[in-house]
Amino acid sequence: MILAMTRLASTKVFVVDDSTIVRERLITLLAEVPHVTIAGEAEVARDAIAGIQSKRPDIVVLDISMPGGSGIKVLEAVKKDQPAPLVIMLTNFDHPQYRNRCMQLGADHFLDKSNNFERVIEIVRDFTPAPCPPGP
C-alpha cells in the first residue's frame, strides 16, 4: 500500500523597501525561517508591482515611503490580484491616517518599523501555506 505524501509548500516572500539596509536585514532574518523562500525584492513602486505580479508571492512586506510612488499604491495594485498575497505594511509612518487607509485597501498587518520589526518574522513563521499536491 502506497500512501501519497503531501509536501509542505514553501512560503514565498517579496520584500519592498527603499532602504537597502532594511531589505537586507529582512531578507537575512526571513531566510532563517524554515520553508521560506525570498521571491524577490524591490526599492521602487513600479518594480515592486511588476515583481509581485510576476513572482506571485504568498506574503509581501511593504514600506509606505519609496521613490517613484508609494507603498499604498503598490498595496492597492497587488490586492486586486487573485489570489492576493498577505501584505504586511512595515513603515516609519505609524500614523492613524496611514494605518486606516492601508487597512481599507486590504493590508493584513500594519507595523511600525521602530517597535515591531521582529513581528514580521513571527507573522511569516506562523503563516500556513497551502500544501503542494503529492508528487509522482
Secondary structure, DSSP 8 states (H G I E B T S, - for coil): ----------EEEEEE-S-HHHHHHHHHHHHTSTTEEEEEEESSHHHHHHHHHHH--SEEEE-SEETTEEHHHHHHHHTTSSS--EEEEEES---HHHHHHHHHTT-SEEEEHHHHHHHHHHHHHH----------
